[in-house]
Amino acid sequence: MFIFLKKEKGFTLVELLVSITILVIVLVGIYSGYNSVLKIMNIIRVKGIMTNIANEQFEIVRNLSYQNVGVVNGIPSGLIPQTKTVERDGKSFIIESIIRNIDEPFDGTFDGTPKDLSPADMKIIELTVSCSSCGASLTPISFTTKVSPKNLETASVNGALVVKVFDASGLPVPEANVNIINNNVIPTINLNDQTDINGVLTIVDAPPSVSGYKIVVTKNGYSTDRTYTIGEGGNQNPSKPDVTVVVQQISQISFTIDKISSINISTINNQCISTPNFNFNMSGHKLIGTDPDKVKYSELLSTNNLGKLDLSNIEWDTYMISGADSVNDIIGTNPLLSLGVNPDVQLSMEIITAPKNGRRLLVVVRDQSTGLPVSDAIVTLTGPNSYSKSVITNEGFLNQTDWSGGGGQASFIEPNMYLDSDGNIDYSSSPGDISLNKIFANYTTSGYLTSSTLDTGTTSNFKQIVWSPMIQPSQTGELSVKFQIATNNDNTTWNYIGPDETPASYYTYTDSNISISHNGKRYLRYRVYLSTLDQSFTPLLSDISLTYNSSCIPPGQVSFSALLEGTYTISIDKTGYQSTSKDVYITDSWSKEEITISQ
């Protein structure tokens, strides 16, 4: 006998999971759709409440006498609050009311022909209802209506105020916020309104007042422009005084605002090392008053402990930087000290500093036709006590004048130390000089000294090596002082070479050009070799300088320090340009002179 068993077919685990996933997706879609429907219904319900609130406010207006239809402290003045909050359905609704007199053209206009002597023909009422607690998707709703008087018009005893707002390009700025304040009339005025699509706000039937209307124009993300009361902040002659409104006359005033900008400022020295907590003045060129001039922007600023300062809300203008620090001076900026700022831009500026050292003069050399800084111009300053010094624009320098601290210093931190020597160099007998060692009555025949690592702070282009004295005793031989230079970007690999880029050559004459193979490097060491043909004489080295340029060297600018009070002559020379000179009197601790040269 055979028994057949019937096999029951079921679901596998994978099939079950797929089915559950599909079900979840369907349910989520249904829930999302249901939730969206609820949100839409809620928005419709809330907008209905907002419409009812507006109708209530219009009904209040209709029951007021015409002369009371206006906002509190507004033009026209009335009983309606400019801003009001009401509670409905557990939510707070804000009502903003704007009421203006309007001049209909059927009987002429206040600024037309024929001229309407009673331009306040009727009033327009704009109500905006918003709910900040109802969700971001619910935008404010605005409602508008007009009301007119019952009686015949009579000649106005008021004037008209027209406010025009432009941007930096002269284009109108719509929806600019205009705040008008006048505390000299009764009732007082504190009105907030906006310009129309043409950047104009017209206030018809404004009460007459002499220099009584203070106006402030703003817009989110834009600069601010305003009027100034005579004497406010010491401004006795404001360029834009508070406005006067005269009976049956039009008072028109224009304002200029535009998008704000930002400036990221860094304070560093000429080796790109930050200068923390540096104080400086920044002033704009825009005037808000004259005789004496009073600028719109003038601030004492300071960078943080990293030498950084980020300025936002900066209005388009040309800004000047000047020193105000007790520890460091400004020896230049990049770009130049005057920084032109356009609307809606982000700029960076580096202020290059150096420790204070008596009176300092900063000289800026510009091209007359372009206004740009001039590089490689020789700036010579001569003055009291036979002072004479020449500096080349766009050049920094690394300098050592003393080695008396001895060897063993890897990085150039102490200015009177070096890295190593072969033991045949005397650095202590005459502090500030190095020479060959003397054993009994004779000098050693040769020796060398290697400097500590000199750091320019960034990749640089090296230009010249200069040392003094230039002339050595003839008995020591023609090439008794010579140099080799090593550079790198890792502060580790040191290969000493001469001008032909091999270890077999040397720099043997002061003012020699440094090989271009060193360009693009940051770290530098020099090795000086002294030798003599006559052991009764020794060569002598008192000073060495290596010039370079980098992004941390201020363009077209040089400075002179430790100056005495008195008259100095600045002379500018550059190949292809006319030589220029100028006399200046130095008395302040920090001063600046800008000189233009022409080809």
C-alpha positions as CSV (number, residue, x, y, z in Angstrom):
1,M,0.0,0.0,0.0
2,F,1.3,3.4,-0.9
3,I,0.5,6.5,1.2
4,F,0.8,9.8,-0.6
5,L,1.5,12.8,1.7
6,K,0.3,16.3,0.5
7,K,3.0,18.9,0.7
8,E,1.8,22.3,2.0
9,K,3.4,25.3,0.2
10,G,4.4,28.3,2.5
11,F,6.4,31.6,2.3
12,T,10.2,31.8,2.6
13,L,11.8,34.4,4.9
14,V,13.0,36.4,2.0
15,E,9.5,36.6,0.5
16,L,8.1,37.6,3.9
17,L,10.7,40.4,4.2
18,V,9.9,41.7,0.7
19,S,6.2,41.7,1.4
20,I,6.7,43.6,4.7
21,T,9.0,46.1,2.9
22,I,6.4,46.8,0.2
23,L,3.7,47.1,2.9
24,V,5.8,49.6,4.9
25,I,6.4,51.7,1.7
26,V,2.7,51.8,0.9
27,L,1.8,52.7,4.5
28,V,4.5,55.4,4.7
29,G,3.2,56.9,1.4
30,I,-0.3,56.9,2.7
31,Y,0.8,58.5,5.9
32,S,2.8,61.1,4.1
33,G,0.0,61.9,1.9
34,Y,-2.4,62.1,4.8
35,N,0.0,64.3,6.7
36,S,0.4,66.6,3.7
37,V,-3.4,66.9,3.4
38,L,-3.6,67.8,7.1
39,K,-0.9,70.5,6.7
40,I,-2.7,72.0,3.7
41,M,-5.9,72.0,5.6
42,N,-4.2,73.7,8.5
43,I,-2.7,76.4,6.3
44,I,-6.1,77.0,4.7
45,R,-7.7,77.3,8.2
46,V,-4.9,79.7,9.5
47,K,-5.2,81.8,6.3
48,G,-8.9,82.0,7.0
49,I,-8.2,83.3,10.5
50,M,-5.7,85.9,9.0
51,T,-8.3,87.1,6.5
52,N,-10.9,87.5,9.3
53,I,-8.4,89.5,11.4
54,A,-7.8,91.8,8.4
55,N,-11.5,92.2,8.0
56,E,-11.9,93.1,11.7
57,Q,-9.2,95.8,11.3
58,F,-10.8,97.2,8.2
59,E,-14.1,97.4,10.1
60,I,-12.4,99.3,12.9
61,V,-11.1,101.8,10.3
62,R,-14.5,102.2,8.7
63,N,-15.9,103.2,12.1
64,L,-13.3,105.9,12.7
65,S,-13.7,109.5,11.7
66,Y,-11.6,110.3,8.6
67,Q,-9.2,112.5,10.5
68,N,-8.4,109.6,12.9
69,V,-7.6,107.2,10.1
70,G,-3.8,107.0,10.4
71,V,-1.1,105.2,12.3
72,V,0.2,106.2,15.7
73,N,3.2,108.5,15.2
74,G,2.8,108.3,11.5
75,I,1.8,110.5,8.5
76,P,-1.1,110.8,8.5
77,S,-1.3,110.5,12.3
78,G,-4.2,108.5,13.7
79,L,-5.3,105.9,16.1
80,I,-4.2,102.7,14.4
81,P,-1.0,101.1,15.9
82,Q,1.8,100.5,13.4
83,T,2.3,97.0,14.9
84,K,-0.3,95.0,16.9
85,T,-0.5,91.4,18.2
86,V,-3.7,89.5,18.6
87,E,-4.4,86.0,19.8
88,R,-6.6,83.6,17.8
89,D,-7.0,79.8,18.1
90,G,-4.0,79.6,20.6
91,K,-1.7,81.4,18.1
92,S,-0.2,84.9,18.0
93,F,-0.8,87.0,14.9
94,I,1.1,90.2,14.1
95,I,-0.7,93.0,12.3
96,E,1.5,95.6,10.6
97,S,-0.4,98.7,9.3
98,I,0.7,101.3,6.8
99,I,-1.6,104.2,6.0
100,R,-0.5,106.8,3.5
101,N,-2.1,109.9,2.0
102,I,-2.4,109.5,-1.8
103,D,-2.6,112.2,-4.4
104,E,-5.1,111.2,-7.2
105,P,-4.4,112.9,-10.6
106,F,-8.0,113.9,-11.3
107,D,-7.5,117.4,-9.7
108,G,-3.8,117.8,-10.4
109,T,-0.9,116.6,-8.3
110,F,1.4,118.1,-5.7
111,D,4.3,118.1,-8.2
112,G,2.4,118.5,-11.4
113,T,0.6,121.0,-13.5
114,P,-1.9,122.1,-12.4
115,K,-0.6,121.9,-8.9
116,D,-2.9,120.4,-6.3
117,L,-2.9,122.6,-3.2
118,S,-4.7,119.9,-1.3
119,P,-2.9,116.7,-2.5
120,A,-4.2,114.4,0.3
121,D,-7.1,113.3,-1.8
122,M,-7.7,110.0,0.0
123,K,-5.9,107.4,2.1
124,I,-4.6,104.0,1.2
125,I,-4.5,101.3,4.0
126,E,-2.1,98.3,3.7
127,L,-2.4,95.6,6.3
128,T,0.0,92.7,6.6
129,V,-0.9,89.8,8.8
130,S,1.8,87.2,9.8
131,C,2.1,84.3,12.2
132,S,5.7,83.4,13.2
133,S,4.5,80.4,15.3
134,C,2.5,78.8,12.5
135,G,5.4,77.3,10.5
136,A,7.8,78.5,7.9
137,S,5.5,77.4,5.0
138,L,2.9,80.0,6.0
139,T,3.8,83.4,4.4
140,P,2.4,86.7,5.5
141,I,-0.8,88.0,3.7
142,S,-1.3,91.6,2.7
143,F,-4.6,93.4,2.2
144,T,-5.2,96.9,0.7
145,T,-8.1,99.3,0.6
146,K,-8.8,103.0,0.2
147,V,-10.9,105.4,2.2
148,S,-11.9,108.9,1.1
149,P,-13.2,112.0,3.0
150,K,-16.8,113.0,3.0
151,N,-16.1,116.8,2.9
152,L,-14.8,119.0,0.2
153,E,-11.0,119.6,0.0
154,T,-9.4,122.7,1.5
155,A,-5.9,124.0,0.8
156,S,-3.3,122.0,2.7
157,V,-1.3,123.5,5.5
158,N,1.3,120.7,5.1
159,G,4.0,119.8,2.6
160,A,5.2,116.7,0.9
161,L,8.3,114.6,1.6
162,V,9.8,112.4,-1.2
163,V,12.5,109.9,-0.3
164,K,14.5,108.3,-3.2
165,V,16.9,105.4,-2.6
166,F,19.6,104.3,-5.1
167,D,22.4,101.7,-5.1
168,A,26.1,102.4,-5.8
169,S,25.4,102.2,-9.6
170,G,22.6,104.7,-9.4
171,L,19.8,102.2,-9.8
172,P,16.6,102.4,-7.6
173,V,16.4,100.1,-4.6
174,P,12.9,98.8,-4.0
175,E,11.6,97.6,-0.7
176,A,14.2,99.7,1.2
177,N,13.1,100.3,4.8
178,V,12.6,104.0,5.6
179,N,12.3,105.1,9.2
180,I,11.1,108.7,9.6
181,I,11.3,110.4,13.0
182,N,10.2,113.9,14.0
183,N,9.9,114.8,17.7
184,N,9.4,118.5,17.0
185,V,5.7,118.2,15.9
186,I,2.6,117.2,17.7
187,P,1.8,114.4,17.6
188,T,5.4,113.1,17.2
189,I,6.2,111.0,14.2
190,N,8.0,107.6,14.2
191,L,7.0,106.1,10.9
192,N,8.3,102.9,9.2
193,D,7.6,102.4,5.5
194,Q,9.2,101.0,2.3
195,T,10.1,102.4,-1.1
196,D,8.2,101.2,-4.1
197,I,9.4,99.4,-7.2
198,N,11.1,102.7,-8.4
199,G,12.9,103.1,-5.1
200,V,10.7,106.0,-4.0
201,L,8.6,106.7,-0.9
202,T,6.2,109.7,-1.2
203,I,4.8,111.1,2.0
204,V,1.9,113.4,1.2
205,D,0.6,116.0,3.7
206,A,3.6,115.9,6.0
207,P,3.5,118.5,8.8
208,P,5.9,121.5,8.3
209,S,9.0,121.3,10.4
210,V,12.4,123.0,10.2
211,S,15.3,120.5,10.2
212,G,12.9,118.2,12.1
213,Y,12.7,115.0,10.0
214,K,15.4,112.4,10.8
215,I,15.4,109.7,8.2
216,V,17.2,106.3,8.3
217,V,17.2,104.0,5.3
218,T,18.1,100.3,5.7
219,K,17.6,97.0,3.9
220,N,18.6,93.5,5.0
221,G,22.1,92.8,3.7
222,Y,22.7,96.4,2.7
223,S,24.5,99.4,4.1
224,T,22.7,102.2,6.0
225,D,22.3,105.8,5.0
226,R,20.7,108.5,7.1
227,T,20.4,112.2,7.9
228,Y,22.2,113.9,10.8
229,T,21.1,116.5,13.3
230,I,23.4,119.6,13.4
231,G,25.9,119.1,16.2
232,E,25.3,115.4,16.5
233,G,28.6,113.7,17.5
234,G,30.4,117.0,16.9
235,N,29.2,117.2,13.3
236,Q,28.4,120.9,13.0
237,N,28.0,120.9,9.2
238,P,26.4,117.6,8.2
239,S,26.4,116.7,4.5
240,K,22.9,115.4,4.8
241,P,21.1,117.3,7.6
242,D,17.7,116.4,8.9
243,V,15.0,117.4,6.4
244,T,12.9,120.5,6.5
245,V,9.3,120.4,5.2
246,V,7.6,123.6,4.2
247,V,3.9,124.3,3.7
248,Q,2.7,123.3,0.1
249,Q,6.3,122.6,-0.9
250,I,8.0,119.4,-1.9
251,S,11.1,118.3,0.1
252,Q,13.1,115.7,-1.7
253,I,16.1,113.8,-0.5
254,S,18.1,110.9,-1.9
255,F,20.0,108.1,-0.1
256,T,22.5,105.6,-1.4
257,I,22.7,102.0,0.0
258,D,24.1,98.8,-1.5
259,K,25.1,95.3,-0.5
260,I,27.6,95.0,2.3
261,S,31.1,93.4,2.0
262,S,33.7,91.8,4.2
263,I,37.4,92.2,4.7
264,N,39.7,89.5,6.2
265,I,42.7,91.2,7.8
266,S,45.9,89.5,8.8
267,T,48.8,91.1,10.7
268,I,52.2,89.6,9.9
269,N,55.9,90.6,9.8
270,N,57.9,90.5,6.6
271,Q,58.8,86.9,7.3
272,C,55.1,85.9,7.3
273,I,55.0,85.3,11.1
274,S,51.8,86.5,12.6
275,T,51.7,89.7,14.7
276,P,49.0,89.0,17.4
277,N,46.8,91.6,19.1
278,F,47.9,94.4,16.7
279,N,46.0,97.7,17.0
280,F,45.4,99.9,14.0
281,N,43.0,102.6,12.7
282,M,40.8,102.1,9.6
283,S,39.0,105.1,8.1
284,G,36.8,105.5,5.0
285,H,36.6,108.4,2.6
286,K,32.9,109.0,2.6
287,L,32.0,112.2,4.4
288,I,29.0,112.9,6.6
289,G,30.2,116.4,7.5
290,T,32.5,119.1,6.4
291,D,34.6,122.0,7.8
292,P,36.1,120.1,9.5
293,D,35.7,116.9,7.5
294,K,34.0,114.1,9.4
295,V,34.2,110.6,7.8
296,K,31.3,108.1,8.0
297,Y,33.6,105.2,9.1
298,S,36.5,105.6,11.5
299,E,37.4,102.8,13.9
300,L,40.2,101.6,16.2
301,L,40.5,97.9,15.5
302,S,42.7,95.0,16.8
303,T,43.5,91.6,15.5
304,N,43.2,88.5,17.7
305,N,45.9,86.4,19.3
306,L,46.4,84.7,15.9
307,G,46.8,88.0,14.1
308,K,43.4,87.7,12.4
309,L,40.4,90.0,12.2
310,D,37.3,89.4,10.1
311,L,35.2,92.5,9.4
312,S,31.7,92.1,8.1
313,N,29.0,94.8,7.3
314,I,31.6,96.9,5.5
315,E,30.1,99.5,3.2
316,W,31.6,100.1,-0.2
317,D,34.2,102.8,0.1
318,T,37.9,103.4,0.0
319,Y,39.5,102.6,3.4
320,M,42.9,103.8,4.7
321,I,45.0,101.9,7.3
322,S,47.2,103.7,9.8
323,G,49.2,102.6,12.8
324,A,48.0,102.8,16.4
325,D,50.0,100.1,18.1
326,S,52.4,100.7,21.1
327,V,54.7,97.8,20.2
328,N,54.8,97.5,16.4
329,D,54.7,99.8,13.4
330,I,53.1,99.3,10.0
331,I,55.8,99.0,7.4
332,G,53.3,98.3,4.5
333,T,50.2,96.5,3.5
334,N,49.2,94.2,0.7
335,P,47.4,95.6,-1.2
336,L,48.4,99.2,-0.6
337,L,47.3,101.2,2.5
338,S,44.2,102.4,0.6
339,L,41.8,99.5,0.0
340,G,38.9,100.0,-2.5
341,V,35.9,98.0,-1.5
342,N,33.0,97.4,-3.9
343,P,29.5,96.2,-2.9
344,D,29.0,92.5,-2.2
345,V,32.7,91.4,-2.2
346,Q,35.0,89.6,0.1
347,L,38.5,90.9,0.3
348,S,41.7,90.1,2.1
349,M,44.4,92.4,3.4
350,E,47.8,91.8,5.0
351,I,49.2,94.4,7.3
352,I,53.0,94.0,7.5
353,T,54.6,95.1,10.8
354,A,58.0,95.6,12.4
355,P,58.9,96.3,16.0
356,K,58.9,100.0,16.9
357,N,62.3,101.7,16.5
358,G,62.1,105.4,17.1
359,R,60.4,107.6,14.5
360,R,59.4,105.7,11.4
361,L,58.7,106.9,7.9
362,L,56.7,104.8,5.4
363,V,57.2,105.7,1.7
364,V,54.7,104.4,-0.9
365,V,55.9,104.6,-4.6
366,R,53.1,104.6,-7.2
367,D,53.1,104.8,-11.0
368,Q,51.5,108.1,-12.0
369,S,49.5,106.7,-14.9
370,T,48.2,103.5,-13.3
371,G,48.3,104.2,-9.6
372,L,49.9,100.8,-9.0
373,P,52.8,100.2,-6.7
374,V,56.3,100.3,-8.4
375,S,58.8,97.5,-7.7
376,D,62.6,97.8,-7.8
377,A,62.6,101.5,-7.3
378,I,65.5,102.8,-5.2
379,V,64.3,105.0,-2.4
380,T,67.0,107.1,-0.7
381,L,66.4,109.1,2.4
382,T,68.9,111.7,3.5
383,G,68.6,114.0,6.5
384,P,70.0,115.3,9.8
385,N,73.4,114.1,11.1
386,S,74.5,113.0,7.6
387,Y,71.7,110.3,7.6
388,S,71.6,108.5,4.3
389,K,70.0,105.1,3.5
390,S,68.8,103.5,0.4
391,V,66.1,100.7,0.2
392,I,64.6,99.0,-2.9
393,T,60.9,98.5,-3.1
394,N,59.5,95.0,-3.1
395,E,62.7,93.7,-1.4
396,G,63.1,92.2,2.0
397,F,66.4,91.4,3.6
398,L,67.9,88.9,5.9
399,N,70.7,90.4,7.9
400,Q,73.4,89.5,10.5
401,T,75.8,91.9,12.0
402,D,77.0,90.1,15.1
403,W,78.3,86.6,15.8
404,S,79.6,87.1,19.3
405,G,77.1,84.7,20.9
406,G,79.0,81.8,19.4
407,G,77.9,78.6,17.6
408,G,75.4,75.8,18.1
409,Q,72.2,77.6,17.0
410,A,70.3,75.8,14.3
411,S,67.6,78.4,13.7
412,F,68.2,82.1,13.5
413,I,66.6,83.2,16.8
414,E,69.3,84.9,18.7
415,P,70.8,87.5,16.2
416,N,74.3,87.1,17.5
417,M,74.8,83.4,17.1
418,Y,75.6,81.0,14.3
419,L,75.4,77.2,13.5
420,D,79.1,76.1,13.4
421,S,82.6,76.8,12.1
422,D,85.8,74.8,11.6
423,G,87.4,76.4,14.7
424,N,89.6,78.8,12.7
425,I,87.1,81.8,13.0
426,D,87.5,84.4,15.7
427,Y,84.1,85.9,16.7
428,S,84.8,87.3,20.1
429,S,87.9,89.4,20.0
430,S,86.0,92.2,18.2
431,P,82.3,91.7,19.0
432,G,80.3,92.4,15.9
433,D,83.1,91.2,13.5
434,I,84.5,87.9,12.5
435,S,88.1,87.3,11.3
436,L,90.6,84.5,11.2
437,N,91.9,83.1,14.5
438,K,95.3,84.3,15.6
439,I,97.7,81.8,17.1
440,F,100.6,83.6,18.8
441,A,101.7,86.2,16.2
442,N,100.2,84.6,13.1
443,Y,96.6,84.2,11.8
444,T,95.4,80.9,10.5
445,T,95.5,80.7,6.7
446,S,91.8,79.9,6.2
447,G,88.5,79.1,8.0
448,Y,84.8,79.0,7.5
449,L,81.6,79.8,9.5
450,T,78.1,78.5,8.7
451,S,75.0,80.6,9.7
452,S,71.9,79.5,11.5
453,T,68.8,78.8,9.3
454,L,67.3,82.1,8.0
455,D,63.5,81.8,7.4
456,T,61.7,84.1,5.0
457,G,58.4,82.6,6.1
458,T,57.2,81.6,2.7
459,T,58.6,80.6,-0.7
460,S,60.7,83.5,-2.0
461,N,62.9,84.7,-4.8
462,F,66.4,85.6,-3.7
463,K,68.1,88.6,-5.3
464,Q,71.4,89.8,-4.0
465,I,74.1,89.1,-1.4
466,V,75.8,92.1,0.1
467,W,78.5,92.3,2.7
468,S,80.9,94.8,4.3
469,P,83.5,96.0,4.5
470,M,83.9,95.9,0.7
471,I,87.7,96.4,0.7
472,Q,90.0,94.0,2.5
473,P,93.7,94.3,3.2
474,S,95.6,93.7,0.0
475,Q,98.0,91.4,1.8
476,T,95.2,88.9,2.4
477,G,94.7,88.3,-1.4
478,E,92.1,89.2,-3.9
479,L,89.5,86.6,-2.9
480,S,90.0,86.6,0.9
481,V,86.2,86.8,1.6
482,K,83.8,84.5,-0.3
483,F,80.4,82.9,0.2
484,Q,78.3,79.9,-0.7
485,I,74.5,79.6,-0.2
486,A,72.2,76.7,0.5
487,T,68.4,76.8,0.3
488,N,65.5,74.4,0.6
489,N,61.9,74.0,1.6
490,D,62.3,71.2,4.2
491,N,64.8,72.9,6.5
492,T,66.9,69.7,6.3
493,T,68.7,69.4,2.9
494,W,71.7,71.7,2.7
495,N,73.8,71.9,-0.4
496,Y,76.2,74.9,-0.5
497,I,76.7,76.2,-4.0
498,G,78.0,79.4,-5.7
499,P,76.7,81.5,-8.6
500,D,77.2,78.7,-11.2
501,E,75.1,76.4,-9.1
502,T,78.0,74.0,-8.2
503,P,80.0,73.5,-5.0
504,A,83.1,74.6,-6.9
505,S,82.0,78.2,-7.3
506,Y,81.8,81.1,-4.8
507,Y,80.3,84.6,-4.4
508,T,83.4,86.8,-4.3
509,Y,82.1,90.3,-4.9
510,T,79.6,92.2,-2.7
511,D,76.2,93.1,-4.4
512,S,76.4,89.9,-6.4
513,N,73.1,88.5,-7.8
514,I,72.1,85.2,-6.1
515,S,71.6,82.3,-8.5
516,I,68.0,81.8,-9.7
517,S,68.3,78.1,-8.6
518,H,67.4,79.3,-5.1
519,N,64.1,80.9,-6.2
520,G,61.0,79.3,-4.8
521,K,62.7,78.3,-1.6
522,R,61.9,79.3,2.0
523,Y,64.9,78.4,4.2
524,L,68.5,79.7,3.7
525,R,71.9,79.3,5.2
526,Y,75.1,81.0,4.1
527,R,78.7,79.8,4.6
528,V,81.5,82.4,4.6
529,Y,85.1,81.5,3.8
530,L,88.0,83.6,5.1
531,S,91.6,83.2,3.9
532,T,94.9,85.1,3.8
533,L,98.1,85.0,1.8
534,D,100.0,86.8,4.5
535,Q,99.5,85.4,8.0
536,S,100.3,88.8,9.5
537,F,96.9,90.1,8.1
538,T,93.3,88.8,8.3
539,P,90.2,89.6,6.3
540,L,87.3,91.1,8.4
541,L,83.5,90.7,8.0
542,S,81.2,93.1,9.8
543,D,77.8,92.8,8.1
544,I,76.0,90.5,5.7
545,S,72.6,91.0,4.0
546,L,70.6,88.9,1.6
547,T,67.7,90.5,-0.3
548,Y,64.6,88.7,-1.5
549,N,61.0,89.3,-2.3
550,S,57.9,87.3,-1.3
551,S,54.2,87.7,-0.7
552,C,55.0,89.1,2.7
553,I,57.0,92.0,1.4
554,P,54.7,95.0,1.0
555,P,54.5,96.0,-2.7
556,G,55.9,99.4,-3.7
557,Q,56.6,100.4,0.0
558,V,59.7,100.9,2.1
559,S,60.2,102.2,5.6
560,F,62.9,103.9,7.5
561,S,63.2,103.8,11.3
562,A,65.2,105.4,14.2
563,L,64.8,108.8,12.6
564,L,65.5,112.1,14.3
565,E,63.1,115.0,14.2
566,G,63.9,117.2,11.3
567,T,63.8,117.7,7.5
568,Y,64.6,114.8,5.2
569,T,64.8,114.4,1.5
570,I,63.2,111.4,-0.3
571,S,64.7,110.6,-3.7
572,I,63.2,108.0,-6.0
573,D,65.2,106.4,-8.9
574,K,64.1,103.7,-11.3
575,T,65.2,102.8,-14.7
576,G,62.8,104.1,-17.3
577,Y,61.3,106.7,-14.9
578,Q,62.1,110.3,-14.2
579,S,64.0,110.8,-10.9
580,T,61.8,112.4,-8.2
581,S,62.5,114.0,-4.9
582,K,60.5,115.5,-2.1
583,D,61.3,117.2,1.2
584,V,59.4,116.1,4.4
585,Y,59.5,117.1,8.0
586,I,59.6,114.2,10.4
587,T,58.1,114.8,13.9
588,D,55.5,112.1,14.5
589,S,56.3,108.6,15.7
590,W,54.8,107.2,12.5
591,S,54.2,109.0,9.2
592,K,53.6,108.1,5.6
593,E,54.4,109.8,2.3
594,E,53.0,108.7,-1.1
595,I,55.1,109.6,-4.1
596,T,54.1,109.1,-7.8
597,I,56.7,108.7,-10.5
598,S,56.3,109.0,-14.2
599,Q,58.0,107.5,-17.2
